[in-house]
Amino acid sequence: MKKSRIVIAVLAVLLASGSAFAYGGARGGEGPGMGAGKGYTNPDCPRAESGRAGMGRKAAPEQEVTREQAQTKLQEHVRNFNGYTLGEMDSVERRHGTAYRAKVMDAGGNQFEFHVNPWGQVRGPFPVGQ
């Protein structure tokens, strides 16, 4: 009799804690299926101003970066890498706009590639296969 009460109490605690975690107790109160949550925004993305675009929200107007703006962003970014020199830059048409790629060489002669997406975010360096 005593054992059955203990078992029932333990099961009740497990059920209650499982229910709490199922509805976001360990993740800060998000409901099921919320993913990254409502607060996730990328400040460099033009859609970040409206929170998450979709579901009745209008996205902020997208402004593509021009070739000159991409060049200056790349120069500023490459300046942080000692011994890297910026080479040729070409454009690539993507679904969301024009992106840019630039070849960069370090002091040891290794070649790398930097990418600038249509909103001006710089990514890299990516090693270029010989």
ZAKELUM-986312 format. One record per residue (C-alpha): residue number from 1; residue in one letter; chain; x, y, z. Coordinates in Angstrom, 2 decimals, m for minus. Example, Ala and Ser with C-alpha at 12.3 -4.5 7.8 and 13.67 -1.06 7.14 Angstrom:
REM ZAKELUM-986312
@seq 1, type a, mol A, px 12.30, py m4.50, pz 7.80
@seq 2, type s, mol A, px 13.67, py m1.06, pz 7.14
//
This chain:
REM ZAKELUM-986312
@seq 1, type m, mol A, px 0.00, py 0.00, pz 0.00
@seq 2, type k, mol A, px 2.79, py 2.35, pz 0.94
@seq 3, type k, mol A, px 4.79, py 1.43, pz m2.16
@seq 4, type s, mol A, px 1.85, py 2.09, pz m4.47
@seq 5, type r, mol A, px 1.39, py 5.61, pz m3.02
@seq 6, type i, mol A, px 5.08, py 6.37, pz m3.59
@seq 7, type v, mol A, px 4.91, py 5.06, pz m7.15
@seq 8, type i, mol A, px 1.78, py 7.14, pz m7.87
@seq 9, type a, mol A, px 3.42, py 10.25, pz m6.39
@seq 10, type v, mol A, px 6.57, py 9.76, pz m8.47
@seq 11, type l, mol A, px 4.51, py 9.26, pz m11.65
@seq 12, type a, mol A, px 2.47, py 12.39, pz m10.91
@seq 13, type v, mol A, px 5.66, py 14.46, pz m10.50
@seq 14, type l, mol A, px 7.10, py 13.06, pz m13.73
@seq 15, type l, mol A, px 3.87, py 13.78, pz m15.59
@seq 16, type a, mol A, px 3.70, py 17.35, pz m14.27
@seq 17, type s, mol A, px 7.35, py 18.09, pz m15.10
@seq 18, type g, mol A, px 7.01, py 16.49, pz m18.54
@seq 19, type s, mol A, px 4.01, py 18.69, pz m19.27
@seq 20, type a, mol A, px 5.89, py 21.80, pz m18.15
@seq 21, type f, mol A, px 8.85, py 21.01, pz m20.41
@seq 22, type a, mol A, px 6.56, py 20.17, pz m23.34
@seq 23, type y, mol A, px 5.19, py 23.70, pz m23.32
@seq 24, type g, mol A, px 8.58, py 25.42, pz m23.18
@seq 25, type g, mol A, px 9.43, py 25.40, pz m19.51
@seq 26, type a, mol A, px 13.12, py 24.83, pz m20.20
@seq 27, type r, mol A, px 13.23, py 27.20, pz m23.20
@seq 28, type g, mol A, px 11.92, py 30.37, pz m21.66
@seq 29, type g, mol A, px 8.20, py 29.97, pz m22.18
@seq 30, type e, mol A, px 7.96, py 29.31, pz m25.90
@seq 31, type g, mol A, px 5.12, py 27.15, pz m27.05
@seq 32, type p, mol A, px 5.54, py 23.94, pz m28.99
@seq 33, type g, mol A, px 6.96, py 24.40, pz m32.47
@seq 34, type m, mol A, px 8.19, py 27.97, pz m31.98
@seq 35, type g, mol A, px 11.74, py 27.18, pz m33.11
@seq 36, type a, mol A, px 14.11, py 30.10, pz m32.56
@seq 37, type g, mol A, px 11.41, py 32.11, pz m30.83
@seq 38, type k, mol A, px 9.82, py 35.46, pz m31.53
@seq 39, type g, mol A, px 12.86, py 37.49, pz m30.52
@seq 40, type y, mol A, px 15.28, py 36.21, pz m33.16
@seq 41, type t, mol A, px 16.30, py 38.95, pz m35.54
@seq 42, type n, mol A, px 19.38, py 39.55, pz m37.62
@seq 43, type p, mol A, px 20.23, py 43.27, pz m37.54
@seq 44, type d, mol A, px 21.93, py 43.12, pz m40.96
@seq 45, type c, mol A, px 18.88, py 41.67, pz m42.68
@seq 46, type p, mol A, px 16.32, py 44.19, pz m43.96
@seq 47, type r, mol A, px 13.48, py 41.97, pz m42.77
@seq 48, type a, mol A, px 14.70, py 42.22, pz m39.16
@seq 49, type e, mol A, px 12.96, py 45.56, pz m38.66
@seq 50, type s, mol A, px 9.57, py 43.91, pz m38.84
@seq 51, type g, mol A, px 10.45, py 41.02, pz m36.53
@seq 52, type r, mol A, px 9.75, py 37.99, pz m38.64
@seq 53, type a, mol A, px 8.16, py 38.70, pz m41.98
@seq 54, type g, mol A, px 5.18, py 36.54, pz m42.79
@seq 55, type m, mol A, px 1.87, py 35.67, pz m41.18
@seq 56, type g, mol A, px 0.34, py 39.07, pz m41.91
@seq 57, type r, mol A, px 3.51, py 41.09, pz m41.34
@seq 58, type k, mol A, px 5.05, py 43.09, pz m44.14
@seq 59, type a, mol A, px 8.77, py 42.76, pz m44.71
@seq 60, type a, mol A, px 10.93, py 45.85, pz m44.70
@seq 61, type p, mol A, px 11.83, py 47.00, pz m48.20
@seq 62, type e, mol A, px 14.84, py 45.14, pz m49.49
@seq 63, type q, mol A, px 17.69, py 47.31, pz m50.69
@seq 64, type e, mol A, px 20.36, py 45.49, pz m52.60
@seq 65, type v, mol A, px 23.95, py 46.45, pz m52.09
@seq 66, type t, mol A, px 25.64, py 47.95, pz m55.16
@seq 67, type r, mol A, px 28.98, py 46.81, pz m56.56
@seq 68, type e, mol A, px 30.74, py 49.86, pz m55.10
@seq 69, type q, mol A, px 29.20, py 49.29, pz m51.65
@seq 70, type a, mol A, px 30.21, py 45.63, pz m51.79
@seq 71, type q, mol A, px 33.76, py 46.65, pz m52.75
@seq 72, type t, mol A, px 34.06, py 49.04, pz m49.79
@seq 73, type k, mol A, px 32.61, py 46.47, pz m47.37
@seq 74, type l, mol A, px 35.09, py 43.89, pz m48.63
@seq 75, type q, mol A, px 38.00, py 46.31, pz m48.28
@seq 76, type e, mol A, px 36.97, py 47.12, pz m44.71
@seq 77, type h, mol A, px 36.62, py 43.42, pz m43.90
@seq 78, type v, mol A, px 39.89, py 42.33, pz m45.52
@seq 79, type r, mol A, px 41.71, py 45.13, pz m43.70
@seq 80, type n, mol A, px 41.21, py 43.07, pz m40.50
@seq 81, type f, mol A, px 43.34, py 40.24, pz m41.95
@seq 82, type n, mol A, px 47.06, py 41.04, pz m41.92
@seq 83, type g, mol A, px 48.82, py 40.37, pz m45.21
@seq 84, type y, mol A, px 45.67, py 39.76, pz m47.28
@seq 85, type t, mol A, px 45.27, py 41.60, pz m50.58
@seq 86, type l, mol A, px 41.96, py 41.99, pz m52.37
@seq 87, type g, mol A, px 41.89, py 40.77, pz m55.96
@seq 88, type e, mol A, px 39.19, py 40.59, pz m58.61
@seq 89, type m, mol A, px 35.51, py 40.72, pz m57.74
@seq 90, type d, mol A, px 32.66, py 39.26, pz m59.79
@seq 91, type s, mol A, px 28.88, py 39.29, pz m59.38
@seq 92, type v, mol A, px 26.58, py 36.30, pz m59.06
@seq 93, type e, mol A, px 22.83, py 36.46, pz m59.65
@seq 94, type r, mol A, px 20.91, py 34.81, pz m56.82
@seq 95, type r, mol A, px 17.22, py 34.35, pz m56.11
@seq 96, type h, mol A, px 17.12, py 37.33, pz m53.72
@seq 97, type g, mol A, px 19.38, py 39.62, pz m55.74
@seq 98, type t, mol A, px 22.97, py 40.11, pz m56.80
@seq 99, type a, mol A, px 25.73, py 38.69, pz m54.61
@seq 100, type y, mol A, px 29.45, py 39.26, pz m55.04
@seq 101, type r, mol A, px 32.56, py 37.06, pz m54.81
@seq 102, type a, mol A, px 36.09, py 38.33, pz m54.41
@seq 103, type k, mol A, px 39.40, py 36.52, pz m54.65
@seq 104, type v, mol A, px 41.87, py 37.34, pz m51.87
@seq 105, type m, mol A, px 45.49, py 36.27, pz m51.49
@seq 106, type d, mol A, px 47.45, py 36.11, pz m48.25
@seq 107, type a, mol A, px 51.17, py 36.75, pz m47.74
@seq 108, type g, mol A, px 51.95, py 33.03, pz m48.23
@seq 109, type g, mol A, px 50.32, py 32.93, pz m51.68
@seq 110, type n, mol A, px 47.22, py 31.03, pz m50.53
@seq 111, type q, mol A, px 44.00, py 32.03, pz m52.28
@seq 112, type f, mol A, px 40.73, py 32.60, pz m50.50
@seq 113, type e, mol A, px 37.29, py 33.75, pz m51.49
@seq 114, type f, mol A, px 35.00, py 36.21, pz m49.69
@seq 115, type h, mol A, px 31.26, py 36.45, pz m50.38
@seq 116, type v, mol A, px 28.97, py 39.47, pz m50.02
@seq 117, type n, mol A, px 25.26, py 38.66, pz m50.00
@seq 118, type p, mol A, px 22.63, py 40.99, pz m51.54
@seq 119, type w, mol A, px 22.19, py 42.80, pz m48.19
@seq 120, type g, mol A, px 25.89, py 43.52, pz m47.66
@seq 121, type q, mol A, px 26.92, py 40.81, pz m45.20
@seq 122, type v, mol A, px 30.51, py 39.69, pz m45.77
@seq 123, type r, mol A, px 31.36, py 36.01, pz m45.30
@seq 124, type g, mol A, px 34.69, py 34.28, pz m45.50
@seq 125, type p, mol A, px 37.48, py 33.55, pz m45.95
@seq 126, type f, mol A, px 36.80, py 30.34, pz m47.84
@seq 127, type p, mol A, px 39.85, py 28.48, pz m49.15
@seq 128, type v, mol A, px 39.99, py 28.11, pz m52.93
@seq 129, type g, mol A, px 40.97, py 24.64, pz m54.15
@seq 130, type q, mol A, px 44.12, py 24.53, pz m56.24
//
